[in-house]
Amino acid sequence: MTTGPGAETPQLGSLYQQLILEHYRSPKNKGEMEDATVEVHMRNPTCGDEIKLMLRVEGDRIAEVKHSGQGCSISQAAVSMMSDMLTDRPLSDAAALADRFTEMMHGDEEAAKDRSMGNLRALAGVRRFPVRVKCALLGFDALQESLKKLGG
């Protein structure tokens, strides 16, 4: 029997849905940032989802994360969860999180069970819907582009 976020019980699946809707309705770190070190705008042309990710970096740490945009519950919840996990973390942690989340979205069962992913594991079931994977990855694509701009 398969366990984990990809094959959850109906009750657990419902909790994951609630968590996604909670982040969609009341996103963490949503807003603008005047003193961003880096800002990246990403758009999914297939569905129209948009995300602007802003990071304020101090040394090798992300001091503050803000995001704005519009789109489906999956894209907006994913960037909210991601932003919540990145504040006051080293840039290397941000890169590792982006890689791990991408692995999970592409079917890596171990990534889906990785507790270091926190609430992001609630999105593991999205991988069963290939057209929605790009939605979940939009904020992480913006993060990876931000890290490239920072030289990382």
Beta strands, then each sheet from edge to edge (+ up, - down):
strand 1: 38-43
strand 2: 50-58
strand 3: 61-70
strand 4: 89-90
sheet 1: 1+ 2- 3+ 4-
end
